[in-house]
């Protein structure tokens, strides 16, 4: 995800300048900048136990969500992909 990559790059640059950024702030920024179609993801994230709210977990879940969104959603699309590959 471009948003995630950009924010992680900003954090890295700040760390190089010894200007630390709290994980909570970065997580909030990442959630705030998500496209509108991720609104349900944000709601689900809010119900995540606090101990599991890490940047690494958020990135993994966002990547998984994006993979799910990019995969064919119905059988007809699956068949078309299979035919195209053959």
Secondary structure, DSSP 4 states (H G I P E B T S, - for coil): -HHHHHHHHHHHHHHHTT----HHHHHHHHHHTS-GGGHHHHHHHHTS-GGG--HHHHHHHHHHHHHHHHS--SHHHHHHHHHHH-
